[in-house]
Each structure stands twice: as structure tokens, then as C-alpha cells.
């Protein structure tokens, strides 16, 4: 991870100095009820046994666009409840599966149906964009 510890003191002229400010890193936990956080092992089981289409979001707690996606995924999970299953995998905790699936950017979304990858997208999507892809997958 890239840190901010080496950022120097900012100044505006000789008389005005700002103290060094340590940025706060928000650790946002996944609190979604409809969006299920799973491990790499659980993902393998889901991929093999899923009867419903899957939306799998690879994310990290420190990733801003990933946090933006959570409410969008919650909306999708509620709207498509019983027709699509929405899952999240923390790429920092599940590095082996993220590497195996070649997750290089966050968020990375996989749309899987009948154990076949139908669509993959790197970057944040709005609810309407998610709906378009899901309708194509269904």
C-alpha cells in the first residue's frame, strides 16, 4: 500500500506554516445484509453449485470506488432478490483467488451464470449499468 507518511509540511510563504496532518484511513466494513461477503473457498463452492446467476464483486476496504459500489449492489440485490445472488470478496484477505482470477483493479465485477463467466468489468458501475448487464445475463 502507498502511504502518506513522507508528505512534508505545507507552507504558504515564510510566516504561514501548516502542521503535518496525518490522513485518516477509513476501514469500512461490509454491512450489507443482501450482499454477502464470502471467502475464496466459499466462492469456489458458489461457482460450482449456484442455481442463480452470480454477481461477484472483488473489493478492498480502502478502495473508494468499491465503497461507492456497495449501495448500488445492495439496490441490485434487493431488486433481483431470488433471481440473482450478489457476493463480495475482499481481495486483500483472499489474495489467492484474486490472483487466480487475475483481479488487477478494484472493484472488479464478475457476472456468472451456469458456471460460465458471462461478463467481467473493472471499475465502478451505477445501478442502471448493473441492471443492463444482469438483464443480458438472465
C-alpha positions as CSV (number, residue, x, y, z in Angstrom):
1,X,0.0,0.0,0.0
2,X,1.1,3.5,-0.7
3,X,1.3,5.6,2.5
4,X,1.3,9.3,3.1
5,X,3.9,9.3,5.9
6,X,6.5,11.0,3.6
7,X,4.4,14.1,2.9
8,X,6.2,17.2,4.1
9,X,4.9,20.3,5.8
10,X,2.9,22.5,3.5
11,X,3.7,26.2,3.6
12,X,2.4,29.5,2.1
13,X,5.2,31.9,2.5
14,X,7.7,32.2,5.3
15,X,5.3,33.2,8.0
16,X,2.5,30.7,7.5
17,X,3.1,27.1,8.2
18,X,0.6,24.3,8.4
19,X,1.3,21.4,10.7
20,X,1.6,17.9,9.2
21,X,-1.7,16.3,9.1
22,X,-1.9,12.5,9.2
23,X,-4.7,11.4,6.9
24,X,-7.3,9.1,8.4
25,X,-7.8,5.8,6.5
26,X,-11.4,4.7,6.8
27,X,-11.8,1.0,7.3
28,X,-15.3,0.4,6.1
29,X,-16.8,-3.0,7.0
30,X,-19.3,-4.6,4.6
31,X,-22.5,-4.3,6.5
32,X,-24.9,-5.2,3.7
33,X,-27.5,-7.8,4.5
34,X,-28.4,-8.7,1.0
35,X,-24.8,-8.6,-0.3
36,X,-23.0,-11.5,1.2
37,X,-19.2,-11.3,2.0
38,X,-17.6,-14.6,1.3
39,X,-14.2,-16.2,1.3
40,X,-12.3,-17.7,-1.7
41,X,-13.3,-21.2,-0.7
42,X,-16.9,-20.2,-0.4
43,X,-16.7,-18.6,-3.8
44,X,-15.5,-21.8,-5.4
45,X,-18.5,-23.6,-3.8
46,X,-20.8,-20.9,-5.1
47,X,-19.4,-21.1,-8.6
48,X,-19.9,-24.8,-8.7
49,X,-23.3,-25.1,-7.0
50,X,-25.1,-21.9,-7.8
51,X,-28.5,-22.2,-9.4
52,X,-28.9,-18.4,-9.6
53,X,-26.8,-16.1,-11.7
54,X,-24.0,-14.5,-9.6
55,X,-22.7,-11.0,-9.4
56,X,-19.3,-11.2,-7.6
57,X,-17.6,-8.0,-6.5
58,X,-13.9,-8.1,-5.7
59,X,-13.2,-5.1,-3.4
60,X,-11.0,-3.7,-0.7
61,X,-11.9,-1.7,2.4
62,X,-9.5,1.1,1.4
63,X,-10.9,1.4,-2.1
64,X,-13.1,4.5,-2.6
65,X,-14.9,3.2,-5.8
66,X,-15.5,-0.1,-4.0
67,X,-17.3,1.7,-1.2
68,X,-19.3,3.6,-3.8
69,X,-20.4,0.3,-5.3
70,X,-21.8,-1.1,-2.0
71,X,-25.2,0.8,-2.0
72,X,-25.5,0.1,-5.8
73,X,-25.0,-3.6,-5.2
74,X,-27.5,-3.5,-2.3
75,X,-30.1,-2.0,-4.6
76,X,-29.5,-4.7,-7.2
77,X,-29.6,-7.4,-4.5
78,X,-33.0,-6.1,-3.3
79,X,-34.4,-5.6,-6.8
80,X,-33.3,-9.0,-8.1
81,X,-33.8,-11.0,-4.8
82,X,-34.5,-14.6,-5.7
83,X,-33.2,-14.2,-9.2
84,X,-29.6,-13.1,-8.8
85,X,-27.2,-13.6,-5.9
86,X,-24.8,-10.8,-5.1
87,X,-21.5,-11.7,-3.4
88,X,-18.4,-9.7,-2.3
89,X,-14.9,-11.0,-1.9
90,X,-12.2,-8.9,-0.1
91,X,-9.2,-9.0,-2.4
92,X,-6.8,-8.1,0.4
93,X,-8.0,-11.1,2.5
94,X,-8.4,-13.5,-0.4
95,X,-5.2,-12.9,-2.4
96,X,-5.0,-16.4,-3.8
97,X,-8.4,-16.4,-5.5
98,X,-7.9,-12.8,-6.6
99,X,-4.6,-13.7,-8.3
100,X,-6.1,-16.8,-9.8
101,X,-8.9,-14.8,-11.4
102,X,-6.4,-12.1,-12.4
103,X,-8.1,-9.3,-10.5
104,X,-5.8,-6.4,-11.3
105,X,-8.0,-3.4,-10.5
106,X,-10.7,-2.6,-8.0
107,X,-13.6,-3.0,-8.0
108,X,-13.7,-6.0,-10.4
109,X,-17.1,-7.4,-11.1
110,X,-17.8,-10.9,-12.4
111,X,-21.2,-11.9,-13.8
112,X,-21.5,-15.6,-13.8
113,X,-24.4,-17.8,-14.9
114,X,-24.4,-21.6,-15.0
115,X,-20.8,-21.7,-14.0
116,X,-19.8,-19.7,-17.1
117,X,-18.3,-16.2,-17.0
118,X,-20.7,-14.0,-18.9
119,X,-19.2,-10.6,-18.2
120,X,-16.3,-9.0,-16.4
121,X,-15.9,-5.3,-15.6
122,X,-13.1,-3.4,-13.8
123,X,-14.3,-0.1,-12.2
124,X,-17.5,1.2,-10.5
125,X,-20.8,0.8,-12.2
126,X,-24.1,2.6,-11.4
127,X,-27.3,0.6,-10.7
128,X,-28.6,1.2,-14.2
129,X,-25.5,-0.1,-15.7
130,X,-25.6,-3.2,-13.5
131,X,-29.2,-3.8,-14.4
132,X,-28.3,-3.7,-18.1
133,X,-25.7,-6.4,-17.7
134,X,-27.8,-8.5,-15.4
135,X,-30.7,-8.4,-17.9
136,X,-28.3,-9.6,-20.6
137,X,-27.1,-12.4,-18.4
138,X,-30.6,-13.5,-17.4
